[in-house]
């Protein structure tokens, strides 16, 4: 039963459209209404969505901790364990499971209204006191008062749960004072033996511990957890002379030295260390068996290497003449001259059409129909992993893309797949064995199958290692595997740098494609580069006719140039006899650019000029290009623009009828020029263009 005090409590909250929204919209909700809203779930295929924060911002400000005026509730994120009911006893709260919750891996979010709002400047001190009270259950990231929280959501058909308890509001007067930490006395580490493995483990841990102690900001908490995880595996192996209590004490000392304990609290750091050690002990390891997993380290300038030394594999090494005499199979193509066998990255901004493109390629290969409306393909099987869409949405999309065309038997779709390190690679390998005619696999998106790893590798190594198994399988199976990625927010002159993540992703891939277009525009460009495909920039258009999908227009640079010419032709048709300056002003272009374009178009016969005034040329363009060869690759190269040796001329313009005399006279009178010769009336000598003495007889 809700008491009158609870009914009267008003909790101001800030609402955001998503994680990228920095403009808070303020609402004031009674606590029972807010608690009820936190019990409503939305099923969606991605985690991102509407978010909220129990804070008040300065009027007109954006989301930043320096702009927070008041905090009205404490939020606990409790992962990998059930609710600590003993710590919540007697308190008013509402708890709900978060997006990644499962029965085997519980994840809870607990919201506790405050009896009295906390000023934004005083929040860090309050957070430390609350963290000490709740025994390290608070996510260290919530020390930032501007942190946002997603409204309750869950994956389709996944379990979710809400709990509420009535009681007293959390009062800061009941919290302990900020703990004062004293660095514990460092005890000598106990060693169980003096083997070479124990000596290596000691040097390894001291080197990594020094790196952790010297960190100032940033990934201190994550680095502490990673080191605890690694050492936990060494402890579990039992041959390295490491004692868990000693390791935990030294890790805590390093975190005191780098300031993490002062910022996040001792209990929070101890919980991080304990979590890493516990998880690490589930996976024992030793450099004696896993040389490749342990990178050499340096301690005080000396190289620290694993012991015993690794054994060399029996690799085959060829002389250059021997290699030159070898014969290899030709490159297998999913889409000849565009998408070769191997791993390809397809990147683009969210909601830009990447999924439509990948699904379109899968449909075209399953049907044996031209890809992008023009490029010939060899029919085969295609597997599409629609990991962000359900069966209903896929059914609708395929129906829109096929129209009245029958559904292809060779197209396979699934909305779920295991992560690559949890059986996903083996599952895909078995599927390809059962379907040897497969030419294309599309993974939309890679985030859904990427391993969740916590170790000491650099980000570049993590990205490279995450995608390398798929690349190896694609090359071994001689099949094209397309993985869909998002691009980063910032722009770059190098399309490869726009792929979200480090260059380790594009470095491991055989082909990289970046889709770019302005939102709301039909035209787009697809940059393509790779080991077996020529670098190219293609012009595309998203058609909304009978069958939805992307259509190839040709080489992007030539298409842009053709569009510029067509725009200028339209301007000259509408306002004949204009000068370059007048055309530039009318079109909003630079005068120098218009002059260069006019010069080229006069040279190519698209327009003509008289005394500095420009008119349409009614001559049809009959230029044609040679058409030789009948292989798919030759045809596709000609379409893609790789075989074009001369600029593409504008499309044929039909001969138009001459305007009626009254119409010609009206236009000429407005402009003060003769329609036939372009001269002004004083030079012309007569105001009747039909009796023009200057006109070319061919007109």
C-alpha positions in Angstrom: 0.0 0.0 0.0 1.3 3.4 -1.0 1.6 5.9 2.0 0.6 9.5 1.7 4.3 10.4 2.0 5.2 8.3 -0.9 2.2 9.7 -2.9 3.4 13.2 -2.2 7.0 12.7 -3.3 7.8 14.4 -6.6 10.8 13.1 -8.5 12.2 15.4 -11.2 13.7 13.3 -14.1 15.4 14.2 -17.4 14.3 12.2 -20.5 16.6 11.5 -23.5 15.7 10.1 -26.9 18.8 7.8 -26.8 22.4 7.5 -25.8 23.5 10.2 -28.3 20.9 12.7 -27.2 22.5 15.4 -25.0 19.5 17.7 -24.6 17.4 16.7 -21.5 13.7 17.2 -21.4 12.5 17.7 -17.8 9.5 16.0 -16.3 8.2 16.0 -12.7 6.6 12.7 -11.7 5.0 11.5 -8.5 7.1 8.6 -7.2 4.3 6.0 -7.6 3.9 7.0 -11.3 7.7 6.8 -11.9 7.8 3.4 -10.1 4.9 2.2 -12.3 6.7 3.3 -15.5 9.9 1.5 -14.5 7.8 -1.7 -14.4 6.8 -1.4 -18.1 9.0 -3.2 -20.6 9.5 -2.7 -24.3 10.7 -5.6 -26.5 13.3 -4.4 -29.0 16.1 -5.9 -31.1 18.8 -3.4 -29.9 19.7 -2.0 -26.5 19.6 1.6 -27.5 16.4 3.5 -26.9 14.8 6.1 -24.7 16.7 6.9 -21.5 16.2 8.8 -18.3 18.2 10.2 -15.4 17.0 11.2 -11.9 18.6 14.7 -12.0 17.7 18.3 -12.6 19.9 20.2 -15.1 20.6 24.0 -15.3 17.9 25.5 -17.6 19.0 25.4 -21.2 22.1 23.3 -20.6 23.2 20.0 -22.1 23.9 16.7 -20.5 27.2 17.0 -18.5 28.0 16.5 -14.8 29.0 20.1 -14.5 25.5 21.1 -15.4 23.7 18.9 -12.9 21.9 21.0 -10.2 20.3 18.2 -8.1 20.2 14.4 -7.9 16.9 12.9 -6.7 17.5 9.1 -6.6 20.3 6.6 -6.2 20.6 3.9 -9.0 22.4 0.6 -8.3 23.5 -1.6 -11.2 23.9 -5.2 -9.9 25.3 -7.6 -12.4 25.9 -11.3 -12.3 24.1 -11.8 -9.0 20.7 -11.7 -7.4 19.4 -8.7 -5.5 21.1 -8.1 -2.1 17.9 -8.1 -0.2 19.6 -7.8 3.2 21.2 -4.4 2.2 17.8 -3.2 0.8 15.8 -4.2 3.9 13.4 -1.5 5.0 14.1 0.9 2.1 11.7 2.1 -0.6 12.8 0.9 -4.0 11.8 -0.4 -7.4 14.0 -2.9 -9.2 13.9 -4.2 -12.8 16.0 -6.5 -14.9 18.0 -4.8 -17.7 18.3 -5.6 -21.4 21.1 -8.2 -21.1 19.4 -10.1 -18.2 19.0 -13.9 -18.5 18.1 -16.6 -16.0 21.7 -17.8 -16.0 23.3 -14.3 -15.8 21.0 -12.0 -13.8 21.3 -8.2 -14.3 19.3 -5.8 -12.1 18.8 -2.1 -11.8 17.6 -0.7 -8.5 16.2 2.8 -8.1 16.0 4.2 -4.5 14.3 7.7 -4.1 16.1 10.0 -1.8 14.5 11.6 1.2 16.4 14.9 0.3 17.9 15.8 -3.1 21.7 16.0 -3.3 23.4 19.0 -5.0 25.3 18.0 -8.1 28.6 19.3 -6.6 28.1 17.1 -3.5 27.2 14.0 -5.4 30.7 12.4 -5.5 31.0 12.5 -1.7 27.5 11.1 -1.3 28.3 8.4 -3.8 31.3 7.3 -1.8 29.2 7.1 1.4 26.4 5.1 -0.4 29.0 2.8 -1.9 30.5 2.0 1.5 26.9 1.3 2.9 25.9 -1.0 0.0 29.2 -2.9 0.0 30.4 -2.1 -3.5 27.1 -2.8 -5.3 27.1 0.5 -7.1 28.5 0.7 -10.6 31.5 3.1 -10.4 30.2 4.8 -13.6 27.3 6.2 -11.6 29.6 8.4 -9.7 29.1 10.7 -12.8 25.8 12.4 -11.9 24.9 12.9 -15.6 24.9 9.1 -16.3 21.7 8.0 -18.1 19.8 4.8 -17.8 17.7 3.1 -20.5 14.0 2.7 -19.7 13.2 -1.0 -19.1 13.5 -3.1 -22.2 14.3 -6.7 -23.1 15.2 -8.8 -26.1 12.2 -10.5 -27.9 10.9 -13.5 -26.0 13.5 -13.1 -23.2 12.4 -13.1 -19.5 12.1 -9.9 -17.5 11.0 -9.1 -14.0 10.1 -6.1 -11.8 10.1 -5.9 -8.0 9.0 -3.1 -5.7 9.3 -2.7 -1.9 7.7 0.0 0.2 9.6 1.5 3.1 11.6 4.6 4.1 13.4 6.8 1.6 17.1 6.7 1.5 18.4 9.4 3.8 22.1 10.5 3.7 22.0 11.0 7.4 21.9 7.2 7.8 25.0 6.6 5.6 28.4 6.2 7.0 31.0 8.9 6.6 33.5 8.8 3.7 35.9 6.1 4.6 39.5 7.1 5.2 41.8 4.6 3.6 45.3 3.7 4.8 47.6 1.7 2.5 48.0 -1.7 3.9 51.4 -3.0 4.9 52.9 -4.8 2.1 53.8 -8.4 3.1 56.4 -10.4 1.3 54.8 -12.6 -1.4 54.8 -16.3 -0.5 56.1 -18.6 -3.1 55.4 -22.3 -3.2 58.4 -23.2 -5.4 61.3 -21.7 -7.3 60.6 -23.2 -10.7 61.2 -21.3 -13.9 57.4 -20.9 -14.3 57.2 -19.3 -10.8 60.0 -16.9 -11.7 58.3 -16.0 -15.0 54.9 -15.5 -13.2 56.5 -13.2 -10.6 58.2 -11.0 -13.2 55.0 -11.0 -15.3 52.8 -9.9 -12.4 55.2 -7.2 -11.2 55.5 -5.7 -14.7 51.7 -5.5 -15.1 51.3 -4.3 -11.5 53.6 -1.4 -12.2 51.6 -0.5 -15.3 48.4 -0.5 -13.3 49.9 1.6 -10.4 51.1 4.3 -12.9 47.8 4.8 -14.6 46.3 8.2 -13.9 42.8 8.1 -15.4 40.8 6.2 -18.0 40.6 2.4 -17.9 41.9 1.9 -14.4 39.0 -0.2 -13.2 38.9 -2.3 -16.4 42.7 -2.8 -16.3 42.6 -3.9 -12.7 39.9 -6.5 -13.5 41.8 -7.8 -16.6 45.0 -8.3 -14.6 43.1 -10.0 -11.8 41.5 -12.3 -14.4 44.9 -13.2 -15.9 46.5 -13.9 -12.6 43.5 -15.9 -11.5 44.2 -18.3 -14.3 47.8 -18.7 -13.3 46.8 -19.3 -9.7 44.3 -22.0 -10.8 47.0 -23.7 -12.8 49.0 -24.3 -9.6 52.5 -24.2 -11.0 53.4 -20.5 -10.6 53.8 -20.0 -6.9 51.1 -17.3 -6.6 48.9 -16.9 -3.5 45.4 -15.4 -4.0 45.4 -13.3 -0.8 48.8 -11.8 -1.6 47.8 -11.0 -5.1 44.5 -9.3 -4.0 46.4 -7.2 -1.5 49.0 -6.0 -4.1 46.3 -5.2 -6.6 44.5 -3.1 -4.0 47.8 -1.3 -3.2 48.3 -0.5 -6.9 44.7 0.9 -7.1 45.4 3.1 -4.0 48.5 4.4 -5.7 46.7 5.3 -8.9 43.8 6.9 -7.1 41.1 4.4 -8.0 40.3 3.6 -4.4 39.9 7.3 -3.5 37.6 7.8 -6.5 35.5 4.6 -6.4 35.8 3.4 -2.9 37.7 0.5 -1.3 34.7 -1.9 -1.4 34.1 -1.3 -5.1 37.7 -1.9 -6.0 37.9 -5.0 -3.8 34.7 -6.3 -5.6 36.4 -5.7 -8.9 39.5 -7.6 -7.9 37.5 -10.5 -6.4 35.4 -10.7 -9.6 38.5 -10.9 -11.8 40.2 -13.5 -9.7 37.1 -15.6 -9.5 36.4 -15.5 -13.2 40.1 -16.1 -14.0 40.3 -19.2 -11.9 37.5 -20.8 -14.0 40.0 -20.8 -16.9 43.5 -22.1 -15.8 46.3 -21.3 -18.1 50.1 -21.4 -18.2 52.7 -20.2 -20.8 53.9 -23.8 -20.8 50.9 -24.7 -22.9 49.7 -21.4 -24.3 52.7 -19.5 -25.6 50.8 -17.7 -28.2 48.4 -16.1 -25.6 51.2 -14.4 -23.6 52.9 -11.5 -25.2 56.4 -10.7 -24.0 56.7 -7.8 -21.4 59.4 -5.5 -20.3 60.4 -4.8 -16.7 62.9 -2.0 -16.1 63.9 -2.1 -19.7 64.6 -5.9 -19.7 62.6 -8.2 -21.9 60.5 -10.7 -19.9 59.7 -13.7 -21.9 57.8 -16.9 -21.1 59.6 -20.0 -20.0 60.1 -22.6 -21.4 60.8 -21.3 -24.9 58.2 -22.0 -27.6 58.8 -24.9 -30.1 59.0 -24.0 -33.8 56.3 -25.3 -36.2 57.2 -27.2 -39.4 56.3 -24.3 -41.8 56.7 -24.7 -45.5 59.1 -22.1 -47.0 59.4 -21.8 -50.8 62.0 -20.3 -53.1 60.7 -17.5 -55.3 61.0 -19.5 -58.6 59.2 -22.5 -57.0 56.4 -20.2 -55.9 56.2 -18.6 -59.4 55.7 -22.0 -61.0 52.7 -23.0 -58.8 49.2 -23.0 -60.1 46.3 -21.7 -58.0 42.5 -21.7 -58.5 41.2 -18.4 -59.8 39.4 -16.0 -57.4 35.8 -17.1 -56.7 33.3 -14.3 -56.7 30.0 -13.8 -55.0 29.5 -10.7 -57.2 32.1 -10.7 -60.0 34.5 -7.8 -59.8 32.8 -6.4 -56.7 32.5 -9.0 -53.9 35.2 -11.7 -53.9 35.4 -14.8 -51.7 36.8 -13.8 -48.3 35.7 -11.6 -45.4 34.2 -8.3 -46.4 33.2 -5.4 -44.1 30.1 -3.4 -45.1 30.0 -0.2 -43.0 27.7 2.8 -42.9 25.8 5.0 -40.5 22.8 3.6 -38.7 19.6 3.4 -40.7 21.3 4.2 -44.0 20.4 1.0 -45.9 23.2 -1.4 -45.1 20.8 -4.2 -44.2 18.8 -3.6 -47.4 22.0 -3.9 -49.4 23.2 -7.1 -47.7 19.7 -8.7 -47.9 19.5 -7.6 -51.6 22.8 -9.3 -52.4 21.6 -12.5 -50.7 18.3 -12.5 -52.6 20.1 -11.8 -56.0 22.6 -14.6 -55.5 19.8 -17.0 -54.4 17.8 -16.1 -57.5 20.7 -15.8 -59.9 19.5 -12.2 -60.7 21.8 -9.2 -61.4 23.1 -7.7 -58.2 22.4 -4.0 -57.7 20.2 -4.3 -60.8 23.1 -4.6 -63.2 25.9 -6.9 -62.1 25.8 -10.5 -63.2 26.1 -13.2 -60.6 26.4 -17.0 -60.5 23.4 -18.5 -58.7 24.0 -20.3 -55.4 22.9 -20.5 -51.8 23.0 -17.5 -49.4 22.7 -17.4 -45.6 21.5 -14.1 -44.0 21.9 -13.7 -40.2 19.3 -11.1 -39.4 20.5 -10.6 -35.8 18.8 -7.3 -35.2 15.4 -8.2 -36.9 12.8 -10.7 -36.1 11.0 -13.1 -38.5 8.1 -10.7 -39.1 10.2 -7.8 -40.2 12.3 -10.1 -42.5 9.1 -11.4 -44.0 8.0 -7.9 -44.8 11.3 -6.8 -46.2 11.7 -9.8 -48.5 8.2 -9.3 -49.8 8.9 -5.6 -50.5 12.1 -6.4 -52.3 10.7 -9.3 -54.4 7.3 -7.9 -55.3 5.5 -10.5 -57.4 8.7 -12.6 -57.8 8.5 -16.1 -56.2 10.5 -16.6 -53.0 14.0 -18.1 -53.8 14.5 -21.6 -52.4 18.3 -21.0 -52.0 17.8 -18.1 -49.5 18.2 -19.0 -45.8 17.4 -16.6 -42.9 17.9 -16.8 -39.1 17.4 -14.2 -36.4 19.9 -15.7 -34.0 23.4 -17.2 -33.9 26.0 -18.0 -31.2 28.9 -15.7 -30.6 32.1 -16.8 -32.5 33.8 -17.9 -29.3 30.7 -19.7 -28.0 30.2 -22.1 -30.8 29.3 -19.7 -33.6 32.4 -20.5 -35.7 31.8 -24.3 -35.4 28.1 -23.9 -36.2 28.9 -21.9 -39.3 31.5 -24.4 -40.4 29.0 -27.2 -40.1 26.3 -25.2 -42.0 28.8 -24.6 -44.9 29.7 -28.3 -45.0 26.0 -29.1 -45.3 25.4 -26.5 -48.0 28.5 -26.6 -50.3 26.8 -24.4 -52.9 26.8 -21.4 -50.6 28.4 -18.3 -52.2 27.4 -15.6 -49.6 26.9 -15.3 -45.9 25.8 -12.0 -44.4 26.1 -11.3 -40.7 24.0 -8.3 -39.7 25.5 -7.0 -37.4 28.9 -8.3 -36.3 28.3 -6.8 -32.8 25.8 -9.7 -32.2 28.4 -12.4 -32.7 31.5 -10.7 -31.5 33.2 -12.3 -28.5 32.9 -10.6 -25.2 36.4 -10.7 -23.9 38.2 -9.3 -20.9 42.0 -9.5 -21.1 45.1 -7.4 -21.4 45.3 -7.1 -25.2 45.4 -3.8 -26.9 42.2 -2.6 -28.6 43.8 -3.2 -32.1 44.6 -6.8 -31.1 41.1 -7.3 -29.8 39.5 -6.1 -33.0 41.9 -8.1 -35.2 41.5 -11.3 -33.2 37.7 -10.9 -33.0 37.3 -10.9 -36.8 40.3 -13.1 -37.8 38.5 -16.5 -37.3 35.7 -15.5 -39.7 38.3 -14.3 -42.3 40.2 -17.6 -42.0 37.0 -19.6 -42.5 35.9 -17.5 -45.5 39.3 -18.1 -47.2 39.3 -21.8 -46.3 35.7 -22.3 -47.5 36.1 -20.0 -50.5 32.9 -18.2 -49.7 32.1 -14.5 -49.3 31.2 -13.5 -45.7 29.9 -10.0 -45.3 29.9 -8.5 -41.8 27.9 -5.4 -41.2 29.4 -2.6 -39.1 28.5 1.0 -38.2 30.8 3.9 -39.1 32.2 6.3 -36.5 30.6 9.7 -35.9 33.4 11.8 -37.3 34.1 12.3 -40.9 37.4 11.3 -42.5 39.1 11.7 -45.9 40.1 8.0 -45.7 37.0 5.8 -45.8 38.8 3.0 -44.0 39.1 5.2 -40.9 35.3 5.6 -40.8 34.7 2.0 -39.8 33.8 1.9 -36.1 36.6 0.4 -34.2 40.4 0.3 -34.7 42.2 -0.4 -37.9 42.6 -4.0 -36.7 39.1 -4.6 -38.2 39.9 -3.4 -41.7 43.4 -5.0 -41.5 42.0 -8.5 -40.9 39.3 -8.1 -43.6 39.9 -9.0 -47.3 37.5 -6.3 -48.6 36.1 -3.1 -47.0 33.0 -1.3 -48.3 31.8 2.0 -46.9 28.3 3.2 -47.7 27.8 7.0 -47.6 24.8 9.2 -48.3 23.0 12.2 -46.9 20.0 11.1 -44.8 16.8 11.4 -46.7 18.6 11.4 -50.1 18.1 8.6 -52.6 21.6 8.8 -54.1 24.6 7.3 -52.3 28.1 6.1 -52.9 29.8 2.8 -52.1 33.6 2.9 -51.6 35.2 -0.5 -52.2 38.7 -1.6 -51.7 40.4 -4.9 -50.9 43.1 -7.5 -51.7 41.4 -9.1 -54.7 39.2 -6.2 -55.9 40.2 -2.9 -57.5 39.5 0.2 -55.5 36.4 1.9 -56.8 33.7 4.4 -55.7 30.3 3.5 -57.1 27.2 5.7 -57.4 24.0 4.0 -56.1 20.3 4.9 -55.8 17.7 3.5 -53.5 14.6 2.7 -55.6 11.1 2.8 -54.1 9.4 1.3 -57.2 7.8 -2.1 -57.5 10.9 -3.8 -55.9 12.7 -1.9 -53.2 16.5 -2.0 -53.2 19.8 -0.4 -54.3 20.5 0.1 -58.0 23.9 0.8 -59.5 24.2 4.0 -61.4 27.9 3.7 -62.4 31.2 5.3 -61.3 30.5 7.8 -58.6 32.8 10.5 -59.9 31.4 10.3 -63.4 27.9 10.3 -62.1 28.5 13.4 -60.0 30.0 15.1 -63.1 27.0 14.0 -65.2 24.6 15.5 -62.6 26.5 18.8 -62.7 26.2 18.9 -66.4 22.5 18.1 -66.4 21.9 20.8 -63.8 23.6 23.4 -66.0 21.7 22.2 -69.1 18.4 22.6 -67.3 19.4 26.1 -66.3 20.3 27.0 -69.9 17.1 25.5 -71.2 15.1 27.6 -68.7 17.0 30.8 -69.2 18.8 30.7 -72.6 21.4 33.3 -73.6 22.7 33.8 -70.1 26.4 34.7 -69.3 28.6 32.6 -67.1 28.2 35.1 -64.2 24.4 35.1 -64.5 24.4 31.3 -64.6 26.6 31.1 -61.6 24.5 33.5 -59.6 21.3 31.7 -60.6 22.6 28.3 -59.6 24.5 29.4 -56.5 27.8 28.1 -57.9 31.2 29.6 -58.1 31.9 31.6 -61.3 35.2 29.9 -62.0 33.7 26.5 -61.7 30.8 27.4 -64.0 33.2 28.8 -66.6 35.3 25.6 -66.5 32.2 23.4 -66.9 30.8 25.6 -69.7 34.1 25.3 -71.6 34.1 21.5 -71.3 30.5 21.3 -72.4 31.0 23.5 -75.4 34.0 21.4 -76.3 31.9 18.2 -76.1 29.1 19.7 -78.1 26.5 19.7 -75.3 25.9 23.5 -75.6 27.0 26.4 -77.9 28.1 30.0 -77.3 27.7 33.2 -79.1 29.5 36.4 -77.9 29.7 35.1 -74.3 26.1 33.9 -74.1 25.2 30.2 -73.9 22.4 28.2 -75.6 21.4 24.6 -75.8 22.7 22.4 -78.6 19.9 20.5 -80.3 22.4 18.0 -81.7 21.8 14.5 -80.4 24.8 12.7 -78.8 25.4 9.6 -80.8 28.6 8.5 -79.1 28.8 4.9 -78.3 31.4 2.7 -76.7 32.8 -0.6 -77.9 31.2 -3.7 -76.6 33.5 -6.7 -76.6 33.8 -9.8 -74.5 31.0 -11.8 -72.9 32.3 -12.9 -69.5 30.6 -11.7 -66.4 33.7 -10.0 -65.0 34.3 -8.0 -68.3 30.6 -7.0 -68.3 30.6 -6.0 -64.7 33.9 -4.0 -65.1 32.3 -2.1 -68.0 29.3 -1.3 -65.8 31.4 -0.4 -62.8 33.5 2.0 -64.8 36.8 0.3 -64.6 37.0 -0.2 -68.3 36.0 3.4 -69.2 38.9 5.2 -70.8 37.2 8.4 -71.8 34.8 10.7 -69.9 31.2 9.5 -70.0 29.1 11.8 -72.1 25.7 13.0 -71.0 22.8 10.9 -72.1 21.3 11.4 -75.5 19.1 14.5 -75.6 16.1 14.2 -78.0 15.7 16.9 -80.7 13.1 19.3 -79.5 10.6 21.2 -81.6 11.3 24.9 -82.1 9.2 27.2 -79.9 6.3 29.1 -81.4 7.1 32.6 -82.7 5.1 34.3 -79.9 6.9 32.2 -77.2 10.3 33.0 -78.7 9.5 36.7 -78.9 8.3 36.7 -75.3 11.4 35.2 -73.9 13.7 37.3 -76.0 11.8 40.5 -75.0 12.3 39.7 -71.4 16.0 39.0 -71.7 16.6 41.9 -74.3 18.4 39.3 -76.6 17.6 37.6 -79.8 16.6 34.0 -79.3 18.3 32.8 -82.5 21.7 34.6 -82.4 21.9 35.8 -78.8 22.8 39.4 -79.7 21.2 42.4 -78.0 18.5 44.4 -80.0 20.8 47.4 -80.7 23.3 45.2 -82.5 20.6 43.1 -84.0 18.9 46.0 -85.7 15.4 44.6 -85.5 13.0 43.3 -82.9 11.7 40.4 -84.9 13.9 37.3 -84.4 12.4 35.6 -87.4 14.1 38.2 -89.7 17.4 37.8 -87.9 20.4 38.5 -90.2 23.0 37.0 -87.9 21.6 33.6 -87.4 23.4 30.5 -88.6 21.6 29.1 -91.7 21.8 25.6 -90.1 19.5 26.9 -87.4 
